[in-house]
């Protein structure tokens, strides 16, 4: 009868607001549940006793572990932990074939599918290594604050689930219990990071994983408390999702629509692929035409890249796209990533044209995204045209006589909440802030996310503006003065408009953090200003 829990599992998965990531996160977890049952000693009631050939045939379950990191690189963290745990357990139980399979099968699957996706095989190691920068900088850069009560509710429910598993495995060997508790802990921790680092609707990922993992536990362990635990976790999930979703999104009508759309949509997609490539090509062409109509870009001679995050507009325009290493500027959130984009612009094969938009996210300081690249753009390219939505820059035929980024004119240490006057008011400035987290701040960033830092700027006319800054992006530097908030601002600045420089010049800045969270950041920081030489 406990397999009846599959019914609410299927229904809840279909009704979930974000089913994609939970499905990918739960598959490795399900593999470990199979491994747990295969490694229990006989005659344990939960032991999955299979003939030798069929037991070895379960190695086919390991194949998707090689596919998931190719779909989304960050899944490598969960897959790596699961492979390590399963390998250790199989090896301890003398199941050497499965131990080697859990390592080799995902690797061989990745090596097979990567070329089938049209990627060069030798680029696979570089792809995997590059994930380190994306993962290491994500937490602070992409953090979006939300309610802490939802986070606490998730943690409490997760602890209850792990406690339930610990209690239900009391008769198991100790290494089996450690293996299973470790699996649950890794899954729930990574689900929490996926859901609560960026609290803009991603919370549904964490709550969906929590609910489905609880239902799978009810299937695995026959206990009278299973229904109570599922009810508690389900109530927590509704609270977490309801806090960030409007009432219509949780209405019965829309829930039913999502349930039918998941499965019927999958069937419809399967049929379209059986019908041949022409169906998908027609849909693609239709969407490209719609994007081109909405966001028309001029046809440019030579190669082109676009700054901002509207890459689809450039693809739809028919221009030859030569993208920089980090495709979208808001994702260049570590020093290594930002310098890669900067170095690309200095190469001989840099794009002939740049379609430039000032676009950022989460109230960041606008010039901070790909900040080190802005002086290079001003130096290597000249403004050709601009509209309300974009500016077109063209690569200069001859190099300018001097660099846009000038010498250091000021450097010193300052404290949080201290007003810092800018030297030489009216002079264009490039700023570098060395902001360091404390040990406690680093620990918080690992477990959850660090508190955000705010940069307050006051213009010469007394106008005040507040922006969020990311420590790694601030350290590599950005154009601080004049304040460039729009594409029009950038166009006028690049053209050397004197009136614009006067009206947008920054007079003073202040770095702040919520006082209750100030002990997560060192209260002194270094700042350095460089002069900018504008080349019209």
LUMLUM-258673 format. One record per residue (C-alpha): residue number from 1; chain; x, y, z; residue in one letter. Coordinates in steps of 0.2 Angstrom, whole numbers, plus 5000, padded with zeros to 4 digits. Each point is the difference from the previous one (the first is absolute). Layout:
// residues N
  tilo  rofi     x     y     z  kolfi
   NUM     A     X     Y     Z      A
...
//
This chain:
// residues 536
  tilo  rofi     x     y     z  kolfi
     1     A  5000  5000  5000      X
     2     A  5014  5012  5003      X
     3     A  5003  5001  4981      X
     4     A  4983  5010  5000      X
     5     A  5012  5014  5004      X
     6     A  5005  5001  4982      X
     7     A  4983  5008  4996      X
     8     A  5003  5016  5010      X
     9     A  5018  4999  4994      X
    10     A  4995  5001  4982      X
    11     A  4986  5013  5003      X
    12     A  5011  5011  5011      X
    13     A  5014  5000  4987      X
    14     A  4988  5005  4986      X
    15     A  4992  5014  5010      X
    16     A  5017  5007  5006      X
    17     A  5004  5018  4994      X
    18     A  5018  4995  4996      X
    19     A  5000  4981  4996      X
    20     A  5016  5001  4989      X
    21     A  5014  5002  5012      X
    22     A  4992  4989  5013      X
    23     A  4999  4985  4988      X
    24     A  5018  5002  4996      X
    25     A  5005  5001  5018      X
    26     A  4989  4985  5005      X
    27     A  5007  4988  4987      X
    28     A  5017  4998  5009      X
    29     A  4991  4999  5016      X
    30     A  4989  4986  4994      X
    31     A  5016  4991  4994      X
    32     A  5007  5000  5017      X
    33     A  4984  4993  5007      X
    34     A  5002  4985  4988      X
    35     A  5018  4999  5006      X
    36     A  4995  5000  5018      X
    37     A  4988  4986  4997      X
    38     A  5013  4990  4990      X
    39     A  5013  5001  5014      X
    40     A  4990  4996  5015      X
    41     A  5005  4983  5007      X
    42     A  4989  4984  4998      X
    43     A  4987  4997  5006      X
    44     A  4996  5018  5004      X
    45     A  4982  5003  4995      X
    46     A  5004  5015  4989      X
    47     A  5014  4991  4991      X
    48     A  4997  5000  4981      X
    49     A  5005  4982  4997      X
    50     A  5003  4998  4981      X
    51     A  5008  4987  4989      X
    52     A  5018  5004  4997      X
    53     A  4997  5005  4981      X
    54     A  4986  5011  5004      X
    55     A  5009  5008  5015      X
    56     A  5014  5004  4988      X
    57     A  4988  5006  4988      X
    58     A  4995  5014  5012      X
    59     A  5016  5009  4994      X
    60     A  4989  5007  4986      X
    61     A  4992  5011  5013      X
    62     A  5017  5009  5001      X
    63     A  5000  5006  4982      X
    64     A  4990  5016  5004      X
    65     A  5012  5005  5013      X
    66     A  5012  5004  4985      X
    67     A  4986  5010  4991      X
    68     A  4994  5011  5013      X
    69     A  5016  5011  5002      X
    70     A  5000  5003  4981      X
    71     A  4982  5006  5002      X
    72     A  5005  5012  5014      X
    73     A  5017  5000  5007      X
    74     A  4996  5003  5018      X
    75     A  4992  4983  5001      X
    76     A  5018  4994  5000      X
    77     A  5001  5004  5019      X
    78     A  4985  4988  5004      X
    79     A  5006  4987  4988      X
    80     A  5017  5000  5006      X
    81     A  4995  4998  5018      X
    82     A  4988  4986  4996      X
    83     A  5013  4991  4989      X
    84     A  5012  5001  5015      X
    85     A  4988  4994  5013      X
    86     A  4993  4985  4989      X
    87     A  5018  4995  4995      X
    88     A  5005  4999  5018      X
    89     A  4985  4990  5005      X
    90     A  5001  4988  4985      X
    91     A  5019  4997  5004      X
    92     A  4997  4997  5018      X
    93     A  4987  4987  4996      X
    94     A  5012  4991  4987      X
    95     A  4989  5005  4986      X
    96     A  5015  5005  4989      X
    97     A  4991  4999  4984      X
    98     A  4987  5013  5005      X
    99     A  5013  5010  5009      X
   100     A  5010  5002  4984      X
   101     A  4984  5003  4990      X
   102     A  4994  5015  5010      X
   103     A  5017  5008  4995      X
   104     A  5002  4994  4982      X
   105     A  4982  5000  4993      X
   106     A  4997  5019  5003      X
   107     A  5017  5004  4993      X
   108     A  4998  4990  4985      X
   109     A  4982  5007  4998      X
   110     A  5007  5018  5000      X
   111     A  5014  4996  4988      X
   112     A  4987  4992  4988      X
   113     A  4986  5014  5001      X
   114     A  5012  5015  5000      X
   115     A  5005  4997  4982      X
   116     A  4982  4996  4995      X
   117     A  4995  5017  5006      X
   118     A  5013  5007  4987      X
   119     A  5013  5005  5013      X
   120     A  5019  4995  4997      X
   121     A  5005  4986  5012      X
   122     A  5016  5010  5006      X
   123     A  4989  5014  5006      X
   124     A  4991  4989  5013      X
   125     A  5014  5002  5013      X
   126     A  5000  5019  4998      X
   127     A  4981  5001  5001      X
   128     A  5001  4990  5017      X
   129     A  5014  5010  5007      X
   130     A  4992  5017  4995      X
   131     A  4985  4995  5011      X
   132     A  5011  5004  5015      X
   133     A  4999  5019  4997      X
   134     A  4982  5000  4996      X
   135     A  4996  4990  5016      X
   136     A  5012  5009  5012      X
   137     A  4993  5018  4996      X
   138     A  4982  4995  4998      X
   139     A  4994  5002  5018      X
   140     A  5005  5018  5003      X
   141     A  4997  5006  4983      X
   142     A  4983  4993  4997      X
   143     A  4993  5001  5017      X
   144     A  4983  5007  5001      X
   145     A  4994  5003  5018      X
   146     A  4983  4994  5006      X
   147     A  4991  4994  5015      X
   148     A  5010  4991  5013      X
   149     A  4985  4991  5007      X
   150     A  4998  4990  4984      X
   151     A  5019  4995  5002      X
   152     A  4997  4995  5018      X
   153     A  4985  4990  4996      X
   154     A  5009  4990  4987      X
   155     A  5014  4997  5012      X
   156     A  4989  4993  5013      X
   157     A  4990  4989  4988      X
   158     A  5017  4993  4993      X
   159     A  5006  4996  5017      X
   160     A  4984  4991  5004      X
   161     A  5002  4990  4984      X
   162     A  5018  4995  5004      X
   163     A  4994  4996  5018      X
   164     A  4987  4989  4993      X
   165     A  5012  4991  4989      X
   166     A  5012  4998  5014      X
   167     A  4987  4992  5011      X
   168     A  4993  4989  4986      X
   169     A  5018  4993  4997      X
   170     A  5003  4996  5018      X
   171     A  5002  4981  4996      X
   172     A  5012  5003  4985      X
   173     A  5019  4998  5001      X
   174     A  5008  5016  5005      X
   175     A  5009  5003  4983      X
   176     A  4983  4998  4991      X
   177     A  4992  5013  5012      X
   178     A  5015  5012  4997      X
   179     A  4999  4998  4981      X
   180     A  4981  5003  5000      X
   181     A  5001  5015  5012      X
   182     A  5014  5007  4990      X
   183     A  4990  4999  4984      X
   184     A  4985  5009  5007      X
   185     A  5011  5013  5007      X
   186     A  5009  5004  4984      X
   187     A  4983  5000  4990      X
   188     A  4991  5011  5013      X
   189     A  5015  5012  5001      X
   190     A  5002  5003  4982      X
   191     A  4981  5001  4998      X
   192     A  5001  5014  5013      X
   193     A  5014  5009  4991      X
   194     A  4990  4998  4983      X
   195     A  4984  5007  5008      X
   196     A  5006  5013  5012      X
   197     A  5015  5009  4994      X
   198     A  4989  5008  4987      X
   199     A  4983  5003  5008      X
   200     A  4990  5006  4985      X
   201     A  4990  4984  4997      X
   202     A  5014  4988  5001      X
   203     A  4994  4995  5018      X
   204     A  4988  4988  4991      X
   205     A  5015  4989  4995      X
   206     A  5005  4997  5018      X
   207     A  4982  4997  5006      X
   208     A  4996  4988  4985      X
   209     A  5016  4990  5004      X
   210     A  4996  4999  5018      X
   211     A  4982  4994  4997      X
   212     A  5005  4987  4987      X
   213     A  5015  4994  5010      X
   214     A  4988  4998  5015      X
   215     A  4987  4990  4989      X
   216     A  5014  4989  4994      X
   217     A  5005  4997  5018      X
   218     A  4982  4995  5004      X
   219     A  5001  4987  4986      X
   220     A  5017  4993  5006      X
   221     A  4996  4999  5019      X
   222     A  4983  4993  5005      X
   223     A  4996  5010  5016      X
   224     A  4984  5006  5008      X
   225     A  5008  5018  5001      X
   226     A  5003  5001  4981      X
   227     A  4983  5008  4997      X
   228     A  5003  5013  5014      X
   229     A  5017  5005  4994      X
   230     A  4994  5002  4982      X
   231     A  4985  5011  5006      X
   232     A  5013  5011  5010      X
   233     A  5012  5002  4986      X
   234     A  4986  5003  4987      X
   235     A  4993  5014  5011      X
   236     A  5017  5007  5001      X
   237     A  5001  4999  4981      X
   238     A  4984  5009  4998      X
   239     A  5005  5014  5012      X
   240     A  5017  5002  4991      X
   241     A  4992  5000  4982      X
   242     A  4985  5011  5006      X
   243     A  5011  5013  5007      X
   244     A  5008  5004  4983      X
   245     A  4986  4996  4988      X
   246     A  4984  5009  4997      X
   247     A  4983  4992  5004      X
   248     A  4996  4997  4981      X
   249     A  5016  4990  4998      X
   250     A  4994  4988  5014      X
   251     A  4982  4999  4994      X
   252     A  4993  4983  4997      X
   253     A  4997  5004  4982      X
   254     A  5019  5005  4997      X
   255     A  5006  4985  5010      X
   256     A  4990  4988  4989      X
   257     A  5007  5009  4985      X
   258     A  5018  4998  5006      X
   259     A  4996  4981  5003      X
   260     A  4993  4997  4983      X
   261     A  5013  5011  4991      X
   262     A  5015  4990  5008      X
   263     A  4995  4983  4993      X
   264     A  4990  5005  4985      X
   265     A  5013  5012  4995      X
   266     A  5014  4987  5001      X
   267     A  4989  4989  4989      X
   268     A  4997  5014  4988      X
   269     A  5019  5003  4999      X
   270     A  5004  4982  4997      X
   271     A  4987  4999  4986      X
   272     A  5008  5016  4992      X
   273     A  5017  4992  5000      X
   274     A  4993  4985  4992      X
   275     A  4993  5010  4986      X
   276     A  5017  5006  4995      X
   277     A  5011  5015  5001      X
   278     A  4989  5011  4989      X
   279     A  4987  5002  5014      X
   280     A  5013  5007  5012      X
   281     A  5008  5011  4987      X
   282     A  4984  5008  4996      X
   283     A  4997  5004  5018      X
   284     A  5017  5007  5002      X
   285     A  4998  5011  4984      X
   286     A  4984  5006  5007      X
   287     A  5007  5005  5017      X
   288     A  5015  5008  4991      X
   289     A  4989  5011  4990      X
   290     A  4990  5005  5015      X
   291     A  5016  5005  5009      X
   292     A  5006  5010  4985      X
   293     A  4984  5009  4999      X
   294     A  5000  5005  5018      X
   295     A  5019  5004  5001      X
   296     A  5006  5005  4983      X
   297     A  5019  5003  4999      X
   298     A  5009  5006  4984      X
   299     A  5010  4989  4989      X
   300     A  5019  5003  5003      X
   301     A  5015  4996  4990      X
   302     A  5012  4988  5008      X
   303     A  4998  4991  5017      X
   304     A  4990  5006  5014      X
   305     A  4997  4998  5019      X
   306     A  4987  5007  5011      X
   307     A  5002  5006  5018      X
   308     A  4985  4998  5012      X
   309     A  4989  4984  5000      X
   310     A  4990  5002  4984      X
   311     A  5010  4988  4990      X
   312     A  4985  4993  4991      X
   313     A  4998  5017  4992      X
   314     A  5017  4998  4992      X
   315     A  4997  4982  4995      X
   316     A  4983  5005  4992      X
   317     A  5008  5015  4990      X
   318     A  5010  4989  4989      X
   319     A  5017  5008  5005      X
   320     A  5015  4989  5002      X
   321     A  5002  4997  5019      X
   322     A  5017  4998  5008      X
   323     A  4996  4999  5018      X
   324     A  5012  5004  5014      X
   325     A  5005  4987  5013      X
   326     A  4986  5005  5012      X
   327     A  4985  5002  4989      X
   328     A  4990  5011  5012      X
   329     A  5008  5014  5009      X
   330     A  4992  4998  5017      X
   331     A  5007  4983  5001      X
   332     A  5018  5006  4999      X
   333     A  5000  5001  5019      X
   334     A  5018  4994  5004      X
   335     A  5016  5008  4996      X
   336     A  5005  4985  4989      X
   337     A  4984  5001  4990      X
   338     A  5001  5019  4998      X
   339     A  5018  5000  4994      X
   340     A  4996  4987  4987      X
   341     A  4987  5011  4992      X
   342     A  5012  5015  5001      X
   343     A  5014  4990  4992      X
   344     A  4989  4994  4986      X
   345     A  4997  5018  4995      X
   346     A  5019  5003  4999      X
   347     A  5002  4985  4988      X
   348     A  5003  5003  4981      X
   349     A  4984  4990  4997      X
   350     A  4989  5010  5011      X
   351     A  4983  5005  4993      X
   352     A  4999  5013  4986      X
   353     A  4984  5007  5008      X
   354     A  4992  5001  5017      X
   355     A  4982  5002  5004      X
   356     A  5000  5008  5017      X
   357     A  4986  5001  5013      X
   358     A  5002  5005  5018      X
   359     A  4990  4986  5008      X
   360     A  5003  4993  5017      X
   361     A  4990  4991  5013      X
   362     A  4995  5001  5019      X
   363     A  5004  5019  5001      X
   364     A  5018  4997  4997      X
   365     A  5012  5015  4996      X
   366     A  4997  5000  4981      X
   367     A  5018  5002  4995      X
   368     A  5006  4986  5011      X
   369     A  4994  4986  4988      X
   370     A  5015  4996  4989      X
   371     A  5008  5015  5008      X
   372     A  5018  4998  4994      X
   373     A  4994  4998  4982      X
   374     A  4992  5018  5000      X
   375     A  5017  5010  4998      X
   376     A  5005  4987  4987      X
   377     A  4984  5003  4990      X
   378     A  5003  5019  5001      X
   379     A  5018  4998  4995      X
   380     A  4998  4987  4986      X
   381     A  4983  5005  4993      X
   382     A  4991  5016  4995      X
   383     A  4981  5005  5000      X
   384     A  4992  4998  4983      X
   385     A  4981  5002  5005      X
   386     A  4989  4998  5015      X
   387     A  4981  4999  5003      X
   388     A  4990  4999  5016      X
   389     A  5004  4981  5001      X
   390     A  5017  4998  4994      X
   391     A  5017  5008  4995      X
   392     A  5010  4993  4985      X
   393     A  5019  5001  5002      X
   394     A  5012  4996  4986      X
   395     A  5018  4995  5002      X
   396     A  5013  5014  4997      X
   397     A  5011  4997  4985      X
   398     A  5015  5008  5009      X
   399     A  5004  4998  5018      X
   400     A  4999  5017  5011      X
   401     A  5016  5008  5006      X
   402     A  4995  4998  5018      X
   403     A  4991  4987  5011      X
   404     A  4983  5005  5007      X
   405     A  5005  4993  5017      X
   406     A  5012  5012  5007      X
   407     A  5011  5000  5015      X
   408     A  4995  4998  5019      X
   409     A  4996  5017  5007      X
   410     A  4994  4995  5017      X
   411     A  5001  4984  5011      X
   412     A  4996  4998  5019      X
   413     A  4990  4990  5012      X
   414     A  4983  5005  5007      X
   415     A  4987  4993  5011      X
   416     A  4982  4994  4997      X
   417     A  4987  5015  5002      X
   418     A  5014  5012  4997      X
   419     A  4997  5014  4987      X
   420     A  5014  5000  4987      X
   421     A  5002  5016  4990      X
   422     A  5006  4997  4982      X
   423     A  5016  5008  4995      X
   424     A  5000  5013  4986      X
   425     A  4981  5002  4998      X
   426     A  4994  5000  4982      X
   427     A  5014  4988  4995      X
   428     A  4995  4983  4993      X
   429     A  5005  4987  5012      X
   430     A  5003  4981  5000      X
   431     A  4998  4992  5018      X
   432     A  5006  4984  5008      X
   433     A  4994  4995  5017      X
   434     A  5008  4986  5010      X
   435     A  4986  4993  5011      X
   436     A  5004  4985  5010      X
   437     A  4988  4988  5009      X
   438     A  5004  4995  5018      X
   439     A  5003  4981  5004      X
   440     A  4982  5000  5006      X
   441     A  4994  5008  4984      X
   442     A  5009  4987  4990      X
   443     A  4992  4986  5010      X
   444     A  4983  5009  4998      X
   445     A  5002  5001  4981      X
   446     A  5004  4981  4999      X
   447     A  4985  4995  5011      X
   448     A  4988  5013  4993      X
   449     A  5004  5017  4993      X
   450     A  5009  5016  5006      X
   451     A  4991  5016  5003      X
   452     A  5001  5012  4986      X
   453     A  5011  5016  4999      X
   454     A  4993  5017  4995      X
   455     A  5009  5014  4991      X
   456     A  4992  5017  5003      X
   457     A  5005  5013  4987      X
   458     A  4996  5019  5001      X
   459     A  5002  5010  4984      X
   460     A  5006  5018  4999      X
   461     A  4982  5006  4999      X
   462     A  4996  4991  5017      X
   463     A  4991  4986  4992      X
   464     A  5002  4984  5010      X
   465     A  4999  4982  4993      X
   466     A  5002  4983  5008      X
   467     A  5007  4985  4992      X
   468     A  5005  4982  5004      X
   469     A  5018  4995  4997      X
   470     A  5008  4983  4999      X
   471     A  5017  4999  5009      X
   472     A  5009  4991  4986      X
   473     A  4993  5011  4986      X
   474     A  5004  5016  5010      X
   475     A  5018  4994  5003      X
   476     A  5003  4998  4981      X
   477     A  4994  5018  4998      X
   478     A  4987  5010  4991      X
   479     A  4996  5017  4993      X
   480     A  4994  5009  5016      X
   481     A  4998  5018  4993      X
   482     A  4991  5006  4991      X
   483     A  4985  4989  5005      X
   484     A  4995  4991  4985      X
   485     A  4982  4992  5002      X
   486     A  4993  4999  4982      X
   487     A  5006  4996  4983      X
   488     A  4998  5018  4996      X
   489     A  5011  5005  5014      X
   490     A  5014  4988  4993      X
   491     A  4998  5007  4982      X
   492     A  5002  5018  5006      X
   493     A  5015  4996  5011      X
   494     A  5009  4990  4987      X
   495     A  4997  5015  4988      X
   496     A  5008  5012  5013      X
   497     A  4985  5011  5004      X
   498     A  5006  5013  5012      X
   499     A  4983  5005  5006      X
   500     A  4996  4982  5004      X
   501     A  5016  4998  5010      X
   502     A  4996  5015  5011      X
   503     A  4982  4994  5004      X
   504     A  5004  4982  5003      X
   505     A  5017  5002  5010      X
   506     A  5000  4991  5017      X
   507     A  5005  5011  5015      X
   508     A  5001  4987  5014      X
   509     A  4997  4982  5003      X
   510     A  4996  4989  5016      X
   511     A  5001  4981  5002      X
   512     A  4987  4993  5012      X
   513     A  4993  4984  5006      X
   514     A  4986  4996  5012      X
   515     A  5007  5004  5017      X
   516     A  4993  4983  5007      X
   517     A  5010  4991  4986      X
   518     A  5016  5011  5001      X
   519     A  5010  4987  5008      X
   520     A  5000  4989  4985      X
   521     A  5011  5013  4991      X
   522     A  5016  5008  5005      X
   523     A  4996  5017  5005      X
   524     A  5015  5008  4991      X
   525     A  5003  4999  4981      X
   526     A  5013  5007  4988      X
   527     A  4994  5011  4986      X
   528     A  5010  5006  4984      X
   529     A  4995  5013  4987      X
   530     A  5007  5001  4983      X
   531     A  4997  5014  4988      X
   532     A  4992  4997  4983      X
   533     A  5005  5007  4984      X
   534     A  4985  5002  4988      X
   535     A  5004  4997  4982      X
   536     A  4985  5007  4989      X
//
